Amino acid sequence: MKREEVLAALKAGEFDGISHTYQPTSDGFSKNSYQTKMSVSYGTIEVTKIITGKSFNGKENERFVDRDTEVLSDYKAVKFIEKRPYYFSQRRPDLF
């Protein structure tokens, strides 16, 4: 992957509009499920990690949903693209 060219394309907005929701995964130990959502706009990647599950409060099970959103830009965004190049390489295959 051409890191500098990918960064330039990201800053130029060539990847804007890419979004994807990755399938939920489970850790097998607890009953929690983990999911990642990604969207790209204005040269940044917004990554939302969602944890859903349930906990016991002494009387009944309570469901919960935790969301953690991180905005990636510059080389942090390039590292994210390196781990998940599929959707980006569809837009600019010459960079991968």
Secondary structure, DSSP 8 states (H G I E B T S, - for coil): --HHHHHHHHHTTTTTT-EEE---EE-SSSS-EEEEEEEEETTEEEEEEEEEEEEE-SSSEEEEEEEEEEEE-HHHHHHHHHHS-HHHHHH-GGG-
